[in-house]
Amino acid sequence: MGIINGDRGQSEVVGAILLFGIFILALGLLQAYFVPQEISATEQNHVEEVSSDFTEMYASIGDAAGSNRERSASLSLGTRYGVSTVFLTPPPAQGTIESESVGSLSSENGNEFSDLDGPLVEELCGLDDVETKAITYEARYNEYRNAASHTYEAGVHYRMVDSAGLRNSQRLVDEGEDVTTIHLVPITHGSIRESGISREPITFIPGGTAETAPFAGDSSDPVTIRIPIQNQAGWDATFDGSVVSTTANTALLELDDDSETYRVRCTPVGINTAPDNSPSSEFRGDTENDDEDTGAFNPIGNGALILQEGSTAGQLNFENTAISDKTVTQVRIPWILNPGQNTDEFELDFMLDSSTITVETGSTTWTDTGGWTWEDETDVSGSEKSIGVDGGGGDPNTGYGIVFKFEDGTTETYLVSGSNGGNNNNNGNGNNS
């Protein structure tokens, strides 16, 4: 019989130990470097998802105020990481959305509204105390740094990163060619506070809308509106100081330019709750026809150029319901929500015939159309025409406001969403701003 060499067995054991050690070392390296990168990538995806969700929520609030109909949105609070049987993964990243009272709107009536019984904002909004609430979302991530918190305050959506404000969108001030409209949309009723990783639905219910008639600015005794705010940096990133100036806790609107014409509108909005407001009779519109909305977007009824159901942000379908032709001579796009993209202009193609015009977005500048005409309602083919919008399609969270100026000088404003621009038709009477 041969003799077994003991050294051979020892070398195999040592080799196995070395291999096991290398395996453990590799796992440790992967745990230290690869897993955090995967976690960070998952969180980055959620950052983008939340940005789109909050933008959609912001648009829903504006749509509710503009259409006088309740609107719903939802927001992904957090995210789970991929499940692994080998690597250790942290618990899911959670986020919180909550509303918080910031204070009450106040105003000085100036010479223009000196005859009112009370402060302008209270008379206009129809509340004895126009309390406004901020809605804020903030995430708690394990790896991703510099994730912005999102805040909505009185028509303004801004982001904050390490105490620095980042501009997002605002619909508080619409500086039109002829009239600057201040649209107050305070969250006055209801509340929300939810934390976790679920998708949280929210419904926004508008109260009654009222607005002043256009009035001239007055440098000696101006109308002044004060809005309580949480973060001065967020507002400073949004406004250039021409209409809105800020202090640590207040946004100040002084309508004091003698060469400007102003109008103030107020629509209180509730979170899952309807505001019980009653604007002063001096500012109420015609309420005889209860079947029609009183909002300022997406006109309806006989005689209107109506945005049709099935429209998208990339293609707008309109029908003329008037007994005479309607010709749009100029167009502008004063605001846009386009998550993840910096879109400075749209290409509009009337009748999809490849003859386009370029329109600045987020601008009050009018662009000549060359004459877009819809024939009267008796002409079935001529009364229904479409506009292609290059730059407006794609992301279902895209939204924008588009304003038409007609031959007679009147204007109509249409609120368009990416997934279904036409779902907002029958939403209100057009404005003349």
C-alpha positions as CSV (number, residue, x, y, z in Angstrom):
1,M,0.0,0.0,0.0
2,G,1.1,3.5,-0.8
3,I,1.6,6.2,1.8
4,I,-0.8,9.3,1.6
5,N,1.1,12.5,1.6
6,G,-0.3,14.7,4.3
7,D,1.0,17.9,2.6
8,R,-1.4,17.4,-0.3
9,G,-4.5,17.5,2.0
10,Q,-3.2,20.6,3.8
11,S,-2.7,22.5,0.5
12,E,-6.3,21.7,-0.6
13,V,-7.6,23.0,2.7
14,V,-5.5,26.1,2.4
15,G,-6.6,26.7,-1.2
16,A,-10.3,26.3,-0.2
17,I,-9.8,28.8,2.6
18,L,-8.1,31.3,0.3
19,L,-10.9,30.9,-2.3
20,F,-13.5,31.5,0.4
21,G,-11.7,34.5,1.6
22,I,-11.5,35.9,-1.9
23,F,-15.2,35.3,-2.3
24,I,-16.0,37.1,1.0
25,L,-13.7,40.0,0.0
26,A,-15.5,40.2,-3.4
27,L,-18.9,40.3,-1.7
28,G,-17.6,43.0,0.6
29,L,-16.4,45.1,-2.2
30,L,-19.6,44.7,-4.1
31,Q,-21.6,45.5,-1.0
32,A,-19.5,48.6,-0.4
33,Y,-19.4,49.9,-4.0
34,F,-21.9,48.2,-6.3
35,V,-24.9,48.1,-4.0
36,P,-24.8,51.8,-3.1
37,Q,-24.7,52.7,-6.8
38,E,-27.7,50.5,-7.4
39,I,-29.6,52.1,-4.5
40,S,-28.7,55.6,-5.7
41,A,-29.9,54.8,-9.2
42,T,-33.2,53.6,-7.8
43,E,-33.5,56.7,-5.7
44,Q,-32.7,58.9,-8.7
45,N,-35.5,57.3,-10.6
46,H,-37.8,58.1,-7.8
47,V,-36.6,61.7,-7.7
48,E,-37.7,62.1,-11.3
49,E,-41.0,60.3,-10.6
50,V,-41.8,62.6,-7.7
51,S,-40.9,65.7,-9.7
52,S,-43.4,64.6,-12.4
53,D,-46.0,63.8,-9.7
54,F,-45.7,67.1,-7.9
55,T,-45.8,69.0,-11.2
56,E,-49.0,67.1,-12.1
57,M,-50.4,68.0,-8.7
58,Y,-49.5,71.6,-9.2
59,A,-51.3,71.6,-12.6
60,S,-54.3,69.9,-11.0
61,I,-54.6,72.7,-8.4
62,G,-54.5,75.3,-11.2
63,D,-56.9,73.3,-13.4
64,A,-59.3,73.1,-10.5
65,A,-59.2,76.8,-9.9
66,G,-59.4,77.6,-13.6
67,S,-62.3,75.2,-14.4
68,N,-64.3,75.4,-11.2
69,R,-64.3,71.6,-11.1
70,E,-62.6,69.2,-8.7
71,R,-59.3,67.6,-9.9
72,S,-57.3,64.7,-8.6
73,A,-53.6,63.8,-8.6
74,S,-51.4,61.3,-6.9
75,L,-47.9,61.3,-5.6
76,S,-45.4,58.4,-5.0
77,L,-44.2,58.9,-1.4
78,G,-41.3,56.5,-1.5
79,T,-39.6,53.5,-3.2
80,R,-38.5,50.0,-2.5
81,Y,-35.1,48.6,-3.5
82,G,-34.5,45.4,-5.4
83,V,-34.7,42.2,-3.3
84,S,-31.4,40.3,-3.0
85,T,-30.6,37.0,-1.2
86,V,-26.9,37.8,-1.1
87,F,-26.5,41.6,-0.5
88,L,-27.8,43.6,2.3
89,T,-30.3,46.3,1.2
90,P,-31.6,49.1,3.5
91,P,-35.3,49.5,4.2
92,P,-37.4,51.3,1.7
93,A,-36.9,55.0,1.2
94,Q,-39.9,56.9,2.6
95,G,-41.2,60.3,1.9
96,T,-43.8,62.7,3.5
97,I,-46.4,65.0,2.0
98,E,-48.0,67.4,4.4
99,S,-49.9,70.6,4.4
100,E,-49.1,73.3,6.9
101,S,-50.7,76.6,7.7
102,V,-48.5,79.5,6.8
103,G,-50.7,82.4,7.8
104,S,-53.4,84.6,6.2
105,L,-53.5,86.7,3.1
106,S,-53.9,90.4,3.8
107,S,-54.3,93.5,1.6
108,E,-54.6,97.3,1.5
109,N,-57.4,98.5,-0.7
110,G,-55.6,101.5,-2.0
111,N,-57.6,104.3,-3.7
112,E,-59.2,101.9,-6.2
113,F,-61.1,99.9,-3.6
114,S,-61.4,102.4,-0.8
115,D,-65.2,102.0,-0.8
116,L,-65.2,98.3,0.1
117,D,-66.5,97.3,3.5
118,G,-63.5,95.1,4.2
119,P,-60.0,94.2,2.9
120,L,-59.9,93.4,-0.8
121,V,-58.7,89.8,-0.4
122,E,-61.4,88.9,2.1
123,E,-64.1,90.5,0.0
124,L,-62.8,88.9,-3.2
125,C,-62.1,85.4,-1.8
126,G,-65.3,85.4,0.2
127,L,-63.7,84.5,3.5
128,D,-63.4,86.3,6.8
129,D,-59.9,84.9,7.1
130,V,-58.1,83.9,4.0
131,E,-55.8,81.4,5.6
132,T,-53.3,79.8,3.2
133,K,-51.5,76.5,3.5
134,A,-48.3,75.2,2.0
135,I,-48.1,71.7,0.6
136,T,-44.6,70.2,0.9
137,Y,-43.1,66.9,-0.1
138,E,-39.8,65.7,1.2
139,A,-38.0,62.3,0.8
140,R,-35.6,60.5,3.1
141,Y,-33.2,58.6,0.9
142,N,-30.3,56.4,1.9
143,E,-27.7,57.3,-0.7
144,Y,-29.0,60.0,-3.0
145,R,-28.0,63.5,-2.0
146,N,-29.3,66.9,-2.9
147,A,-32.9,65.6,-3.5
148,A,-35.0,68.7,-3.6
149,S,-38.1,69.2,-1.5
150,H,-41.2,70.4,-3.4
151,T,-43.5,73.1,-2.1
152,Y,-46.8,74.7,-3.4
153,E,-47.8,78.0,-2.0
154,A,-50.6,80.2,-3.4
155,G,-50.1,79.5,-7.0
156,V,-46.3,79.0,-6.9
157,H,-44.3,75.7,-7.1
158,Y,-40.7,75.9,-6.1
159,R,-38.0,73.5,-4.9
160,M,-35.5,73.8,-2.1
161,V,-32.0,72.1,-1.9
162,D,-29.8,72.8,1.1
163,S,-31.7,76.1,1.8
164,A,-31.2,77.2,-1.8
165,G,-34.3,78.0,-3.9
166,L,-34.8,76.5,-7.3
167,R,-37.4,77.9,-9.7
168,N,-40.1,75.6,-11.0
169,S,-43.4,77.2,-12.0
170,Q,-45.8,80.0,-11.0
171,R,-49.3,81.0,-12.0
172,L,-49.8,83.7,-9.5
173,V,-48.8,86.5,-11.9
174,D,-49.8,86.5,-15.6
175,E,-48.3,89.6,-17.3
176,G,-50.5,89.9,-20.3
177,E,-50.0,92.4,-23.1
178,D,-52.9,94.5,-21.9
179,V,-53.7,93.3,-18.4
180,T,-51.6,91.8,-15.6
181,T,-53.7,89.3,-13.8
182,I,-53.0,88.3,-10.2
183,H,-54.7,84.9,-9.6
184,L,-54.7,84.0,-5.9
185,V,-55.2,80.3,-5.4
186,P,-54.7,79.7,-1.7
187,I,-55.2,76.3,-0.1
188,T,-57.7,77.3,2.5
189,H,-59.5,74.2,3.6
190,G,-58.7,70.6,4.4
191,S,-55.3,69.1,5.2
192,I,-53.0,66.1,4.5
193,R,-50.1,64.4,6.2
194,E,-49.0,61.0,4.9
195,S,-45.7,59.2,5.1
196,G,-44.5,55.9,3.6
197,I,-43.8,54.4,0.2
198,S,-47.4,54.2,-1.2
199,R,-48.9,56.3,-3.9
200,E,-51.1,58.9,-2.2
201,P,-54.2,60.2,-4.0
202,I,-55.3,63.8,-3.5
203,T,-58.4,65.6,-4.6
204,F,-58.5,69.4,-5.0
205,I,-61.9,71.1,-4.8
206,P,-62.3,74.7,-5.8
207,G,-64.5,77.2,-4.1
208,G,-66.2,80.1,-5.9
209,T,-64.1,82.3,-8.2
210,A,-64.4,86.1,-8.2
211,E,-62.4,88.8,-9.9
212,T,-62.1,92.6,-10.0
213,A,-62.7,94.6,-13.2
214,P,-59.4,95.8,-14.8
215,F,-58.0,98.9,-13.0
216,A,-55.1,101.2,-13.4
217,G,-52.0,101.0,-11.2
218,D,-51.6,103.8,-8.6
219,S,-48.2,104.8,-7.4
220,S,-49.5,107.1,-4.7
221,D,-52.0,104.8,-3.1
222,P,-51.7,101.3,-4.6
223,V,-53.6,98.1,-4.1
224,T,-51.2,95.9,-2.0
225,I,-51.5,92.2,-1.3
226,R,-49.4,90.3,1.2
227,I,-49.0,86.5,1.0
228,P,-47.4,84.6,3.9
229,I,-44.6,82.3,2.7
230,Q,-42.3,79.6,4.1
231,N,-39.1,80.1,2.1
232,Q,-38.0,83.4,0.8
233,A,-35.3,81.7,-1.3
234,G,-37.9,79.7,-3.2
235,W,-39.9,82.8,-4.1
236,D,-36.8,84.8,-5.0
237,A,-35.8,82.1,-7.4
238,T,-39.2,82.3,-9.1
239,F,-39.8,86.1,-9.4
240,D,-37.5,88.9,-10.6
241,G,-38.9,91.5,-8.2
242,S,-40.9,93.5,-10.8
243,V,-44.3,92.6,-9.4
244,V,-43.5,90.4,-6.4
245,S,-41.0,91.3,-3.8
246,T,-40.2,89.3,-0.7
247,T,-39.1,89.5,2.9
248,A,-38.3,86.6,5.2
249,N,-41.9,85.6,5.7
250,T,-44.0,87.6,3.1
251,A,-44.4,88.0,-0.6
252,L,-45.5,91.5,-1.4
253,L,-47.5,92.5,-4.5
254,E,-47.7,96.3,-4.9
255,L,-49.9,97.2,-8.0
256,D,-48.3,100.6,-8.3
257,D,-47.3,101.0,-11.9
258,D,-49.3,103.9,-13.3
259,S,-48.7,102.7,-16.9
260,E,-50.1,99.2,-16.1
261,T,-53.6,97.7,-15.9
262,Y,-54.3,95.1,-13.3
263,R,-56.9,92.6,-12.4
264,V,-57.1,90.4,-9.2
265,R,-58.8,87.1,-9.1
266,C,-59.3,84.7,-6.2
267,T,-60.2,81.0,-6.1
268,P,-59.8,79.3,-2.7
269,V,-59.1,75.5,-3.0
270,G,-59.6,72.7,-0.5
271,I,-57.8,69.4,0.0
272,N,-60.5,66.7,-0.2
273,T,-62.8,69.4,1.2
274,A,-64.9,72.1,-0.6
275,P,-64.2,75.7,0.6
276,D,-67.3,77.4,1.8
277,N,-66.6,80.9,0.5
278,S,-69.0,83.6,-0.6
279,P,-67.4,86.5,-2.5
280,S,-68.7,90.0,-2.2
281,S,-71.6,90.6,-4.6
282,E,-69.6,93.4,-6.2
283,F,-67.2,90.8,-7.6
284,R,-69.6,88.0,-8.5
285,G,-70.1,87.1,-12.2
286,D,-73.3,86.2,-13.9
287,T,-74.8,83.2,-12.1
288,E,-78.0,82.9,-14.0
289,N,-76.9,79.8,-16.0
290,D,-76.0,77.2,-13.4
291,D,-75.2,74.7,-16.1
292,E,-72.1,76.5,-17.2
293,D,-68.9,76.8,-15.2
294,T,-67.5,80.2,-14.1
295,G,-63.9,79.5,-14.6
296,A,-61.5,81.4,-16.9
297,F,-60.2,78.5,-19.1
298,N,-61.5,76.3,-21.9
299,P,-64.7,78.0,-23.1
300,I,-67.9,76.1,-23.8
301,G,-71.3,76.6,-25.3
302,N,-72.7,77.9,-28.5
303,G,-70.5,80.5,-30.1
304,A,-67.2,79.2,-28.7
305,L,-64.1,77.7,-30.2
306,I,-64.0,74.5,-28.2
307,L,-61.0,72.3,-27.4
308,Q,-62.2,68.8,-28.2
309,E,-62.0,65.7,-26.1
310,G,-59.2,63.5,-27.3
311,S,-56.8,66.4,-27.8
312,T,-53.3,66.0,-26.4
313,A,-50.4,68.3,-25.7
314,G,-49.0,67.3,-29.0
315,Q,-52.2,67.8,-31.1
316,L,-55.0,70.3,-30.3
317,N,-58.4,69.7,-31.9
318,F,-60.9,72.6,-32.0
319,E,-64.5,72.9,-33.2
320,N,-66.2,76.2,-34.0
321,T,-69.7,76.3,-32.6
322,A,-70.5,79.9,-33.7
323,I,-72.7,80.9,-36.6
324,S,-69.8,82.9,-38.1
325,D,-66.2,82.1,-38.9
326,K,-63.6,82.5,-36.2
327,T,-60.1,83.6,-37.1
328,V,-57.2,83.5,-34.7
329,T,-54.7,86.3,-35.5
330,Q,-52.2,85.9,-32.6
331,V,-51.2,83.2,-30.1
332,R,-49.0,83.0,-27.0
333,I,-48.1,80.4,-24.4
334,P,-47.7,82.2,-21.0
335,W,-46.8,79.1,-18.9
336,I,-45.7,75.6,-19.4
337,L,-45.0,72.5,-17.2
338,N,-42.6,70.1,-18.9
339,P,-40.9,67.9,-16.4
340,G,-37.2,67.2,-17.0
341,Q,-37.0,69.4,-20.1
342,N,-36.1,73.0,-20.7
343,T,-38.5,73.9,-23.5
344,D,-38.1,77.6,-24.6
345,E,-40.4,77.4,-27.7
346,F,-43.0,75.3,-29.5
347,E,-43.6,74.9,-33.2
348,L,-47.3,75.2,-34.0
349,D,-48.6,73.6,-37.2
350,F,-52.1,74.7,-38.2
351,M,-54.1,72.1,-40.1
352,L,-51.0,69.8,-39.8
353,D,-49.8,71.1,-43.2
354,S,-46.1,71.5,-42.2
355,S,-46.4,75.3,-42.3
356,T,-45.3,76.2,-38.8
357,I,-44.9,79.2,-36.5
358,T,-42.5,79.4,-33.6
359,V,-44.0,80.5,-30.2
360,E,-42.0,81.3,-27.1
361,T,-43.1,79.3,-24.0
362,G,-43.4,80.9,-20.6
363,S,-43.8,84.3,-22.4
364,T,-46.4,87.0,-22.7
365,T,-45.2,87.8,-26.2
366,W,-47.8,87.4,-29.0
367,T,-46.9,85.6,-32.2
368,D,-48.8,86.3,-35.4
369,T,-50.5,83.3,-36.9
370,G,-51.1,84.6,-40.4
371,G,-54.8,83.9,-39.9
372,W,-56.0,80.6,-38.6
373,T,-59.7,80.3,-39.6
374,W,-62.4,77.9,-38.5
375,E,-65.5,78.2,-40.7
376,D,-68.9,78.5,-39.1
377,E,-70.7,75.5,-37.5
378,T,-72.7,74.8,-40.7
379,D,-69.5,73.8,-42.5
380,V,-68.8,70.4,-41.0
381,S,-65.4,70.0,-42.5
382,G,-64.2,73.6,-42.0
383,S,-65.5,74.0,-38.5
384,E,-63.2,71.3,-37.1
385,K,-59.5,71.8,-37.5
386,S,-56.3,70.7,-35.6
387,I,-53.0,72.3,-34.5
388,G,-49.9,70.2,-34.2
389,V,-47.6,71.2,-31.3
390,D,-44.0,70.1,-31.7
391,G,-42.5,70.2,-28.2
392,G,-45.7,69.6,-26.4
393,G,-46.1,65.9,-26.7
394,G,-44.4,62.9,-25.0
395,D,-44.5,63.2,-21.2
396,P,-48.1,62.7,-20.0
397,N,-47.3,65.2,-17.2
398,T,-46.7,68.0,-19.7
399,G,-49.1,70.9,-19.4
400,Y,-49.4,74.4,-20.7
401,G,-51.7,77.3,-21.2
402,I,-52.3,78.6,-24.7
403,V,-54.1,81.9,-25.4
404,F,-55.7,82.8,-28.7
405,K,-56.4,86.4,-29.9
406,F,-59.3,86.7,-32.4
407,E,-60.0,89.2,-35.1
408,D,-62.3,91.2,-32.9
409,G,-59.6,91.6,-30.2
410,T,-61.1,89.2,-27.7
411,T,-59.0,86.3,-26.3
412,E,-59.7,82.8,-25.1
413,T,-57.4,80.7,-22.8
414,Y,-57.1,76.9,-23.0
415,L,-55.5,74.7,-20.4
416,V,-53.9,71.6,-22.0
417,S,-52.6,68.5,-20.3
418,G,-50.2,66.0,-21.9
419,S,-52.3,62.8,-21.6
420,N,-55.7,64.3,-22.7
421,G,-55.9,68.0,-23.3
422,G,-59.6,67.6,-24.2
423,N,-60.7,66.2,-20.8
424,N,-60.9,69.8,-19.6
425,N,-63.3,71.1,-22.2
426,N,-66.7,72.2,-20.9
427,N,-64.7,73.7,-18.1
428,G,-65.5,77.4,-18.1
429,N,-66.1,80.6,-19.9
430,G,-63.1,82.2,-21.7
431,N,-61.5,85.3,-20.3
432,N,-60.7,88.4,-22.1
433,S,-57.2,89.0,-20.9
